[in-house]
Amino acid sequence: MSDEGPARIRLDKWLWHARFFKTRSLATKLVLGGHVRVNAQRVSKPATAVGPGDVLTFAKEDDIRIIRVLAVGERRGPAPEARALYDDLDPPKPRERSIEPKNPRFEGKGRPTKRDRRKMEQDEMRKGADGT
């Protein structure tokens, strides 16, 4: 047997081991689409071998991730173990939380709740009783 140098692993498998993707098939689709670069070279084969020292660039959600591979990993372990497989060269920015709730209350913004409708009906009845 001969030493083959540093350990290497398939790109799609490493992305899955490092917990960037929930399934290996999602990682494969990203690589097949040509959306991953290894050492600044675009790759489109999921079987591309990566190892320690390689720099990966890919889009994840709304961010561009730049990752340096530190280790190959033997399994898809818990998050702290997966985090030890790479060094994040450009960490994602924290997302801004909007002050507006996702479902705005009725104030001219969306549909009123049952409570809001009852209140509006009471206000209308009061206006009618006042004779105005």
Backbone bond lengths (Angstrom), bond angles and torsions (degrees), N, CA, C in turn:
res aa  C-N    CA-C-N  psi(-1)  N-CA   C-N-CA  omega(-1)  CA-C   N-CA-C  phi
1 M - - - 1.451 - - 1.521 108.99 -
2 S 1.320 115.90 143.46 1.462 120.41 179.07 1.519 109.67 -116.97
3 D 1.321 114.51 150.50 1.460 119.42 176.69 1.523 108.52 -74.30
4 E 1.330 115.64 130.77 1.457 120.27 -178.61 1.523 111.87 -96.71
5 G 1.297 118.63 11.53 1.458 121.09 -178.77 1.521 110.29 88.80
6 P 1.327 117.03 -154.75 1.465 119.78 -177.65 1.526 111.68 -66.52
7 A 1.316 115.46 151.84 1.465 121.24 179.99 1.518 109.89 -65.31
8 R 1.318 116.02 143.91 1.456 122.05 179.65 1.528 108.15 -134.86
9 I 1.331 116.07 158.33 1.454 122.21 -177.93 1.527 108.60 -147.40
10 R 1.324 116.56 157.79 1.462 120.94 177.00 1.527 109.91 -60.71
11 L 1.317 115.72 143.12 1.462 121.34 -178.32 1.529 111.96 -60.45
12 D 1.326 117.45 -47.50 1.473 119.64 -178.14 1.528 111.24 -63.79
13 K 1.314 115.99 -37.31 1.461 120.05 179.34 1.526 110.70 -68.13
14 W 1.338 117.79 -39.60 1.464 120.46 179.53 1.529 110.75 -65.98
15 L 1.338 117.14 -42.94 1.467 120.25 178.66 1.527 111.12 -59.91
16 W 1.317 116.29 -35.45 1.466 121.54 178.18 1.533 110.21 -73.75
17 H 1.323 117.56 -43.55 1.475 121.50 177.84 1.523 110.85 -59.18
18 A 1.337 116.92 -40.79 1.458 121.56 -177.27 1.535 111.66 -80.00
19 R 1.315 116.76 3.57 1.473 123.71 174.71 1.522 114.04 64.57
20 F 1.330 117.24 32.53 1.458 119.69 172.77 1.524 109.98 -81.36
21 F 1.333 116.78 -24.53 1.461 121.80 179.78 1.515 109.27 -132.22
22 K 1.330 114.99 144.74 1.458 121.15 -175.93 1.535 111.86 -69.21
23 T 1.333 115.96 -34.68 1.461 119.80 178.23 1.530 109.29 -128.50
24 R 1.302 114.43 157.97 1.457 119.32 178.51 1.525 110.80 -69.24
25 S 1.340 116.89 -30.99 1.458 119.52 179.82 1.532 111.42 -67.69
26 L 1.328 118.25 -32.01 1.475 120.34 175.40 1.527 110.31 -65.80
27 A 1.318 116.30 -40.88 1.465 120.49 177.13 1.531 110.07 -64.10
28 T 1.325 116.57 -40.92 1.461 121.42 179.36 1.525 110.80 -61.69
29 K 1.331 116.91 -43.21 1.469 120.65 179.90 1.522 111.32 -61.43
30 L 1.317 117.29 -40.55 1.462 120.67 179.12 1.524 110.56 -63.39
31 V 1.325 116.55 -43.84 1.463 120.49 -179.11 1.533 110.14 -68.13
32 L 1.326 117.52 -43.78 1.466 120.73 179.82 1.526 111.68 -61.92
33 G 1.317 116.55 -30.76 1.460 120.67 178.43 1.522 113.16 -75.03
34 G 1.326 117.70 -4.09 1.458 121.44 178.99 1.515 112.80 76.58
35 H 1.333 117.41 24.87 1.456 121.58 -176.57 1.524 114.00 -98.10
36 V 1.326 117.17 12.50 1.466 120.92 -179.73 1.525 108.63 -122.90
37 R 1.329 115.38 138.88 1.467 120.59 174.40 1.522 108.62 -118.16
38 V 1.319 115.57 136.65 1.458 122.50 175.43 1.517 106.29 -116.16
39 N 1.334 115.87 116.85 1.472 121.70 -177.36 1.524 110.71 53.02
40 A 1.331 116.65 46.14 1.468 126.09 176.94 1.529 113.64 69.69
41 Q 1.322 119.33 5.37 1.463 122.74 177.44 1.517 109.18 -105.48
42 R 1.342 117.43 124.63 1.453 121.01 178.93 1.524 109.18 -67.53
43 V 1.332 115.69 132.77 1.459 120.78 178.60 1.525 108.80 -120.49
44 S 1.335 115.32 150.13 1.462 119.36 178.61 1.522 111.55 -132.33
45 K 1.332 115.84 14.19 1.461 119.97 177.89 1.523 109.34 -116.39
46 P 1.338 117.10 121.52 1.459 119.79 -179.99 1.528 113.14 -63.54
47 A 1.318 117.24 -20.46 1.462 120.86 -178.60 1.526 112.45 -84.53
48 T 1.321 118.33 5.06 1.460 121.16 176.43 1.523 109.17 -58.58
49 A 1.330 116.42 129.34 1.467 120.66 -177.03 1.523 110.72 -82.41
50 V 1.331 115.45 133.90 1.464 121.39 175.28 1.516 108.01 -125.13
51 G 1.315 115.24 153.64 1.452 120.08 179.60 1.515 110.21 -152.06
52 P 1.313 116.92 -177.98 1.462 120.89 -179.24 1.528 111.67 -54.96
53 G 1.328 115.40 133.93 1.458 121.10 179.73 1.516 114.13 99.97
54 D 1.327 118.66 -19.80 1.464 121.17 179.14 1.524 109.83 -71.71
55 V 1.327 116.39 146.04 1.463 122.22 177.95 1.519 108.22 -111.41
56 L 1.334 116.15 124.50 1.460 122.45 -179.25 1.525 109.21 -107.52
57 T 1.318 116.35 139.58 1.452 122.33 175.64 1.516 107.28 -128.47
58 F 1.337 116.80 124.80 1.468 121.04 179.68 1.519 109.79 -157.31
59 A 1.318 114.90 160.80 1.464 120.85 178.68 1.516 108.78 -90.48
60 K 1.326 115.52 133.83 1.461 121.76 176.29 1.514 106.68 -134.10
61 E 1.322 116.76 113.55 1.457 124.02 -175.36 1.529 108.42 57.63
62 D 1.324 118.87 -119.18 1.466 121.10 -178.16 1.524 112.67 -100.32
63 D 1.318 117.82 7.47 1.459 121.84 -175.72 1.526 111.30 -115.37
64 I 1.320 115.70 153.50 1.459 122.12 169.78 1.522 105.73 -98.36
65 R 1.319 116.81 119.68 1.462 121.54 -178.09 1.520 109.55 -97.33
66 I 1.323 116.84 134.71 1.462 123.38 174.64 1.521 105.86 -121.78
67 I 1.337 115.45 114.08 1.453 122.79 -169.70 1.527 110.15 -125.59
68 R 1.332 117.23 135.59 1.466 121.19 171.62 1.522 107.72 -104.17
69 V 1.316 116.32 125.79 1.463 121.89 179.80 1.527 108.29 -73.07
70 L 1.328 116.64 124.67 1.464 121.54 177.72 1.517 112.07 -101.13
71 A 1.336 116.56 -34.31 1.458 121.05 -178.37 1.523 108.90 -148.54
72 V 1.322 115.70 161.69 1.462 120.59 -178.40 1.521 111.02 -83.69
73 G 1.284 118.67 -45.48 1.467 121.56 -178.23 1.520 110.67 84.45
74 E 1.305 116.13 144.75 1.456 120.71 -177.75 1.516 113.11 -105.67
75 R 1.349 115.74 -17.44 1.453 118.82 -178.21 1.523 108.69 -153.48
76 R 1.319 116.37 170.10 1.459 121.28 174.29 1.517 107.05 -91.42
77 G 1.310 115.21 90.12 1.454 120.75 -174.97 1.514 112.64 -92.15
78 P 1.322 116.32 -165.55 1.455 120.95 178.92 1.530 111.42 -65.91
79 A 1.320 116.27 165.11 1.465 122.04 -175.13 1.530 113.72 -54.63
80 P 1.359 120.00 -45.03 1.473 117.76 179.53 1.537 112.69 -61.62
81 E 1.310 116.16 -35.83 1.471 120.11 177.71 1.528 110.01 -68.52
82 A 1.320 116.87 -39.90 1.465 120.79 179.17 1.525 110.60 -67.24
83 R 1.313 117.22 -36.33 1.469 121.57 -178.91 1.527 111.18 -65.24
84 A 1.319 117.80 -25.28 1.464 121.99 179.08 1.529 112.15 -76.22
85 L 1.343 117.73 -8.05 1.461 121.07 -178.55 1.525 113.20 -82.29
86 Y 1.343 117.85 -14.88 1.459 119.46 -174.20 1.528 111.75 -146.45
87 D 1.329 113.17 164.28 1.459 121.90 174.26 1.522 106.33 -120.32
88 D 1.317 116.68 123.13 1.461 121.67 -177.73 1.520 108.54 -83.50
89 L 1.328 117.23 110.16 1.461 121.43 -177.14 1.521 112.28 -79.75
90 D 1.316 117.82 -23.97 1.463 122.16 178.75 1.522 107.83 -139.52
91 P 1.350 117.60 82.96 1.458 119.35 -175.64 1.526 111.69 -61.52
92 P 1.336 117.12 145.93 1.463 119.70 -179.76 1.524 110.70 -65.19
93 K 1.318 115.02 145.08 1.462 120.13 179.03 1.520 109.71 -74.05
94 P 1.332 118.46 145.92 1.462 119.39 176.67 1.524 109.94 -64.57
95 R 1.301 115.20 140.30 1.464 119.93 -178.97 1.516 109.86 -77.96
96 E 1.320 114.38 142.33 1.452 119.50 177.50 1.524 108.81 -80.00
97 R 1.282 114.89 133.63 1.463 119.60 176.86 1.520 107.88 -92.45
98 S 1.309 115.29 129.51 1.455 118.57 179.65 1.524 109.75 -75.97
99 I 1.308 115.64 148.06 1.450 121.03 179.55 1.533 110.05 -74.86
100 E 1.326 116.41 -31.63 1.461 121.32 179.89 1.528 109.99 -69.00
101 P 1.318 117.57 134.80 1.457 118.83 174.37 1.527 110.38 -69.38
102 K 1.323 116.72 158.57 1.464 120.03 -178.12 1.527 111.60 -64.43
103 N 1.317 117.30 -38.20 1.455 121.59 177.48 1.519 107.83 -112.26
104 P 1.336 117.24 94.32 1.456 118.54 -175.52 1.520 111.82 -66.07
105 R 1.299 115.20 146.79 1.457 121.09 176.64 1.519 108.18 -71.97
106 F 1.306 116.29 166.56 1.448 119.74 179.83 1.522 109.75 -70.79
107 E 1.208 119.46 117.59 1.456 127.79 170.06 1.510 103.97 -158.13
108 G 1.325 113.85 42.99 1.448 118.76 -173.08 1.514 111.38 83.97
109 K 1.347 117.71 5.78 1.469 121.76 -178.86 1.516 108.84 -122.60
110 G 1.280 117.69 88.12 1.452 119.76 176.26 1.517 112.22 97.36
111 R 1.273 115.67 -168.63 1.458 123.26 -175.00 1.531 110.53 -85.00
112 P 1.352 116.54 136.22 1.460 118.65 178.64 1.526 111.43 -72.72
113 T 1.321 115.41 152.50 1.461 119.59 176.47 1.525 108.44 -80.84
114 K 1.312 116.60 172.85 1.455 121.00 179.41 1.528 110.18 -61.06
115 R 1.325 115.90 -39.67 1.466 120.41 178.71 1.528 110.60 -62.75
116 D 1.350 116.29 -42.92 1.465 120.46 178.54 1.529 110.95 -62.40
117 R 1.340 117.00 -41.98 1.469 120.54 179.66 1.518 111.15 -63.23
118 R 1.329 117.37 -42.93 1.465 120.56 178.41 1.523 111.13 -61.15
119 K 1.328 115.91 -41.34 1.458 120.44 179.59 1.524 110.73 -64.14
120 M 1.328 116.68 -41.41 1.465 120.38 178.58 1.525 110.94 -63.94
121 E 1.341 116.88 -40.14 1.467 120.71 178.41 1.519 110.89 -64.22
122 Q 1.332 117.45 -41.39 1.470 120.86 178.77 1.527 110.35 -63.89
123 D 1.321 116.76 -41.98 1.463 120.62 178.60 1.527 110.81 -62.10
124 E 1.344 116.77 -41.21 1.460 120.63 178.39 1.525 111.31 -64.97
125 M 1.340 117.03 -39.57 1.464 120.74 -179.91 1.534 110.21 -66.83
126 R 1.330 117.81 -38.62 1.453 121.44 178.35 1.525 111.06 -64.37
127 K 1.306 115.69 -41.01 1.463 120.36 178.94 1.530 109.79 -62.64
128 G 1.345 116.94 -41.32 1.458 121.39 179.80 1.516 111.71 -67.21
129 A 1.340 118.60 -36.33 1.463 122.98 -179.31 1.516 110.60 -71.99
130 D 1.334 117.57 -30.21 1.458 121.02 179.69 1.527 110.71 -75.37
131 G 1.313 117.35 -16.45 1.464 121.27 -179.54 1.514 113.61 81.50
132 T 1.303 116.91 17.09 1.452 118.86 179.25 1.480 112.30 -101.05
